[in-house]
Amino acid sequence: MAGTCSAVMPIPNTLALRYMAPMTQNPPSLRPDLAPAAKITDASRPGQPTIGMVSLGCPKALVDSERILTRLRAEGYAISPDYSGAEAVIVNTCGFLDSAKAESLDAIGEALTENGKVIVTGCLGAEPDYIREHHPNILAVTGPHQYEQVLDAVHSAVPANPDPFIDLLPATGVSLTPRHYSYLKISEGCNHKCKFCIIPDMRGKLASRPAHAVLREAEKLVQAGVKELLVISQDTSAYGLDRKYDVNPWKDGEVRSHILDLTRELGKLGAWVRLHYVYPYPHVRDLIPLMADPSNGILPYLDIPFQHSHPDVLRRMARPAAGAKTLEEIRAWREICPDITLRSTFIVGYPGETEEEFQHMLDWLDEAQLDRVGCFQYENVDGARSNALPDHVAPEVKQDRWDRFMAKAQAISEAKLEAKVGKTLEVIVDDIDEDGIATCRTWADAPEIDGNLFIDEGTEGLAVGDVVKVVVEEAGEYDLWGRPS
């Protein structure tokens, strides 16, 4: 993958991305916070106004892009898969790290060069002066999830020309992911004040969607053919806290805006349900029996951003967690659901991190035996409180620690995958290439950030989106190979 963005448009040079390249191993250096590269397959009628979209950053930003495009489609706009076919381009930016800001600026510059009419939105849009300093010729700048302002800017640049007999809004809106899986955003914002993060400054405090609204969207997605729902937010465990866990009407009964109640209802819809960005609060333990119950669709999978293990580093981060207590929780989860897959992200080289603190994290990882692990080298972000902390770690030390950490994580992954050889697993088919090689994922694999299972023969009867049983025949460091059972 070139760069750290997830682009909707096929961008012609160094920012170009591959979508699910067959037989390519998922590298350990992959940024763990990124959305899969999006796909657009849209046809326009003669004379129809056409907009392009470049979507950068995380799955939450991808959902924002989908919502913007859904509104535009409803107003009669076509969505162009390339610069040349677009009358204007929206760039949905990422501002999570300084390196992501730089890539967002590069993407804006490229869109200006290739198209000329550019509207900027997303997290970096919260800094309009910074963007205009580098690119004064953009048409407009809006912040994250400011859909109305984006639409106003599009209307000014490319007036709508809807045909009410043709331009009908699809029942499920516009999706930028493959048809068989979809992200489901349950809340926006975050109440935490982690010193290295500026997301709450850009996206605000926790704002949860009503439970019945989330469930209605999920139900429509499943009815439209979605086989896997990926639940996302800034803090999934805290869902509903801001609403005081209010009760909402649903079907013939009621449902609370609480992650346990929401998850239980999602599990009844007939699709895989995968939980991301789950903080290890005590009530998360109540979710694990749902994952151990094969009668519902809740996958035995938790994506938890631990970030570090040493209590002093966690305090300097202002993180709401403690390494020792987390190990106790992991043990409790595995007692309830032995097959649970745990994925997490970590930061090495945080200001003040000593060799002893780093070694503590390696030892913690040895004990925790996490299945899937991503890792960042710490970097300053404009506006983050961690910038002012003393004793910043030298770049060469951060690189050395990242190398050692990923070597440890890779060895754990390899051993865990080797233990799956000979087992029969359920997989979902993501892609089948021209040679008949199928790229699939098991319950343990989220799109793009985790590994794959490849089937290289006997795929004649398979189709993208199928859920099938596979016998695992071979294991690598991050991927599996198998045959239909």
N, C-alpha and C positions, 0 to 999 in steps of 0.2 A: 504494500500500500504506500503510495506516495503522499506524504503530508499527513495531517491529522484532522481532515474534514470529511464530511459525508455529503457529497455533491449530488444534486438532482440532475443538473445538466452535464452532458459529456464535455468537460472542459478540455480545450485542446492541448495544453502543455503540462507543466510539472504538477499542477494540482489535480490532474486526471486520476480517477479512481477505477479500480476493477470492482465488478460486482460478483462475488462468490466464484472466484476463479477455481476451476476444478483441480483437484489433487494438490492444491497449494496448502501446506501446513499453516496453521494459525501460529504466527511467530510470537515468542514470549515478549517481544518489545511492543506489541500492539497496545496502543492507548486504550485503557479499559473503560473509558467514559464515553466512547463514541458510538453514534448510531451507525447501522449498516448503510452502505451507499444506496441511495434511493433510485427508483426506476420510474420513468414516465413513459407511458404508451398511450398517447392521446392523439386523436385525429381532429383537424379543424375543418370547418366548412368554408367555402369561398367568402371572403370579406369579413370573416370573424376576427375580432381583435384578439391578439395573442400575447401571452405573458410568459417569461421564463423564470425559473426559480433555482437558486443555488442555496442549498441548506447545509450549514456547517454545524459541527458540534454533536451534542448528545441526543439520545432518543426523545427527550422532552422538547428539544428544539424542533425535531422532525415532526412531532405532533403539532406544534405551532404552525409549521409550514403546511401540513395537511389541512389545517383549519382555514388558513388563508386561501389556499387553492380551492377548497370546497366552496367558500364564499364567492370567489371569482368565477368558478364554473357556473354557480347558480345565477350569476349576473350576465352570463353569455360569453365569458372569455374562454379561449382555448389555451392549453398549456403546452408550450413548446419544449421539446427535448434538447434544443440547441440554441446557441446565441443568434444565429442567422435568421431563424424563424420567429424570433421574438421581437415585438415592438418596444418592449421595455423588460428589464430584468430586476427581480427582487433578490437581494442577498441577505439571507437570514444568518447573522453572524454569531460567533462564539467569543466570549471574553473571559473564559475560565482561567486561563494562564496567559502570561505575556507572549509565549510562543503561539498560542491560539489567536491572540489579538493580531500578531504579525501576519498569520496566515489569512485571517479575515481581511486585513488590509490588502494583501496580495490578491485575494479573490475579488474584492471590490475593484481594484485596479485592472484586473484582467477583464472583468465584465464591462468596464468603461471602454477599454481598448477594443473589445470584440463587438460591443453593442452600442455603447454611448449613453443610453438612458438607464440609470441605475437608481433603485430605491433600496435603502439600507434599513434593516430592522434587526431584532434579536438583542442578545445580551450586550454586545459592544455598542449597540444603538443607545445605550444609557449614557454614552460619552460622545455626544454629537460634535462638540468642538474638536475633540481628538480626531474623529473621523474626517471632518471637513478640513482640518489642518493638513492632512495627507491627500485628501481627494475633494477639493472644493467644488468640483463639477457634478457631484451627485445631485439627484433631484430632490430627495427627502431623506430624513433620518427619523426613525421611531425606535422606542425601547422595546423590551421583551413583552410578548403577548398583548401588544397594542394593535389589535386587528383592525379596528375602525380607522385608525390613522393610516395604516398601510393601504387600506381600500381607498381612502380619500386621495392618497398620493397616486395610486394607480389610475383612478378616475381622471385626475388632472393630466396625467401623462398620456394615457390611452383611453379615450372615452368608450364606455360600454355601448354595445350594439346588439342587445339580446334578441333572439328569435323565440318567442314563447312556445312555438310548436316544435322546436328542435332542442333548445338549450334547457333541458330538464335536469334538475339536480339528481344525481344518483342517490339511491336510498341510503347508502352508507357513506356518502361524501367521497372525496378524493383520497386515495391511499398511496403513499410513497413507498410502501413496503410490498413484497410479493403478496399475492392474493391470499395465501394460506396462513400468514401470521400478521398480527397488528399490535402496535403499542396502545395501551390503555392508560391515559394519564388520569390519576384520581385526585390529585391536588397540585397546587402551585405554591412556591415559596417555602421558607424554612424558618423555624424559630431558634435554631442553634446559632452560636456566635463563634464558630471555629476560626481561629486567628489567621489561618492560611487561605480562607475562602471569602469571596466577595459576592457569592450568589444571593444571599439574603438582601444585600444592598441593591442588587439589580432586579431581583424578582419579588422582593418583599417577604412579609411574614407568611406563615402557613395559611393557606386558603383552600379548604377541602371542598370538593364537589359533593352535592347531596348524593346519598347512596343510590336512590332510585334513578338518578340521572346517569350515573356510572353504569348501573346494571342495564338500563335501557340501551345505552350505546353498545355495551358488550353483547347483548342479545341480538341486536341488529347486525353486528359484525359476524357473529356465528351463523345467523340466518343467511348471510351473504357468502358463506363458504370459508370463513376464517377458522382454522384448526388450532391455532395457538394464540393466546392473549398474554402479552407481556406487560405486567402491571408496573407502572413507573410513577415516580414523584420525586421530590427532593428528600422526603423522609416518609417512606411508606408506613412505618410502624406508628407514626403520629397521626395517621389519617383520622379525621373527625374530631380531633382534640379542640380545634377552634370552633367547631359547631356544637361543642359540649355533647357529642355523641347523640345528636338528635335522632328521633324516630321518623322514618319516612314510609309512606304507603308503597307497597310493592306486591303485585299480583293480588292474591286474596288475603294478604296479611300485611305485616310491617317489617321493616329492617332498620337497624341502627346504622348511623354513619360511624362505624367502628371497623377496623381492619379485620377483626375476627368474623364479624357478621357479613361484611362485604365479601370476604374470601369464601366463606361457606356458600353464599348464594352464587358466586361466580363458578364454583365447582360443580354446580348443577346444570350448567349450560351445554355440556357436551363437548367442550374443547379443552385442550391443555391450558393450564393457567400457571404462569411463572412469575414469581415475586422478585422484584429488584429494589435496591436501595432500602433495605430493611435494617434499621438500627436494632441492636440486640437488647431491647427493653425486656423486662421480665414477662410481659404478657405475650411476647413472641412465642414462648413455650406452648401457649394454647393453640397456636397454629399447627404445630407439628403433628398432632393426631390426625388432622385433615390430610396431611401429606402421606401419612402411613396407611390411609384408608384407600384402597384401590377402587372403591365404588364411586369416587368423585374425580374431577379433573385436575385437582391441585397437585402439581408436580412436586416431588421431594427435592426441592431446590431452593436455596436461599442465597441471595446476593447481598452481602453485608459489608459495608465500608469500614473495616476495622482501623485502617490507616497506620496503626503502630501497636505495640504491646507493652512498652515500658511505661509505668505509671507517671514518671517525671516528664517524659515526652508528651504523653497524653494531656497532662496538666498544662504544659506549655502550648499545646495546640488548642486548649479549652474544649477538649472532646468529652462527650457524655458517656464515657465507657472506661473500664479498667480491665487490663489483660487477664489477671487471675480469675476474676469473676466470669469473664467471657469464656475461659477454658471450662469452667464448671457448667456454663450454659451449653457449650458444645457437647460435653459429655451427656448432659441431660437430653439434648435433642437426639443424639445417636442412640440412646437407650430406648427412646420412643419410636424412632424411625431409623433403623440401622443403615438403610440405603440412601439417606439424605446426602445430596451434593451441596457442598459449601464453597462459594466463590467469594473473593474479597479483593480489595485494593489496599495498597500500602504506600507510604511515602518514606524514602530513604534520604538522609542528608538534611533533615529538618534542622533549623538553627539550634545550635547547642547540642545536637546529637553526638554523644561520645561513642567510642568503640565499644565500651561496655554496654551501652544502651542498644546499640545495633546488634551486638551478639545476643542480647536478651531476646530481640525479635527473631533472630535465627533459631534460637532454642525454643521459643514459643511456637514457631512454625513447625518445628520438628514434632512438638507435642500435639499441636492442633491438627496436623495432617490435612490441611485444606485441599480440596480437589482442584480448584481453579484459582489462580492468583494473577493479578496484574500489579504493576509497580510503577510509581512516578519517582523521578528525581526531583526533589524540592526546587522550586524556583520562585522568586519574588513575583508578586502580582500587584500592579498599581492599586493602591487603596487597601491592601491587606495589612492587618495589624502585625502579622508575623515579620514583615519587612524590618520592623524596628527592634526585633529581638537581637541580643548579642550573639557572638560566636557563630557566625555563618560558616558552613562547612565548605571547604575548597572543592571546586569542580572535579578534580581528579579523585578525591576521596569519595564523593558522591557516586562517580562512575564505578569505582572499585566496589563499593557497597551494593550498588545495583546489580553488578555482575555476580557477586557472591549470593545475593538474595535470590536472583532468578535461577542460578544454578541449583540452589536448594529446592526451590519451587518446582523446577523441571524434574529433578530426581523423584520428588514425591508424586508428581503427575504421572511419570513413566511407570512407577511401581503400581499405582492405583489402576492405570489402564491395563497393564499386563495381567492384573488379577481378573479382568473382565473377559479375557480370552477363553472361549468355550461356552460362554453364557449366551443366552438368547435375550435380546433387548428389543424394546419397541423404539422405532425411529420415525422421524418425519422427513420426507424427501424434499430437499430445498432446490435441487437442480439436477438435470440430466443433460450431459454434454453430447456433442455430435458423435462421439465414440461410444455412447451408451453407458458412460461412467456416471453413477449417481452419487451426488453429494448429499449426505443426510446428517441429521442430528439426533442424539439420544435425549432422554429426559435430562441428562446432566449437562446439556450444551445449549446455551443461549445463542442466538444468531450473532455472528461476527466476532464476539469477544471470547468464545470458548472454542473447543475443538470440533471436529467433524468425524463422521463415520462414512467411509467410501465403499461403494459396491461396484466392482469392475466387471462382473459378469452376471447373467441371469436377470437383467433389468428390463427385459422386453415388455413385461406387463406393467411396469411402474409408471407413474405420472407424478409431476411436481405436486406436492400437497398431500400425497398418500401417506398414511400411517401404517407401517408394516412391521412384522417381526423379522429380526436379523440375527444370525449366529455370528458371533465375533470370532474371527480367525487370526487376526494379527493386531498388534498394538505398537504405536510409536510413542514419541515423547508427549504429543498433544492430541493425536488422532488415532482412530481405529479403522480397521478394514474388516469386511464381513461379507456374508452371502445371505440371500433370502432364506428363511427357514421353511 
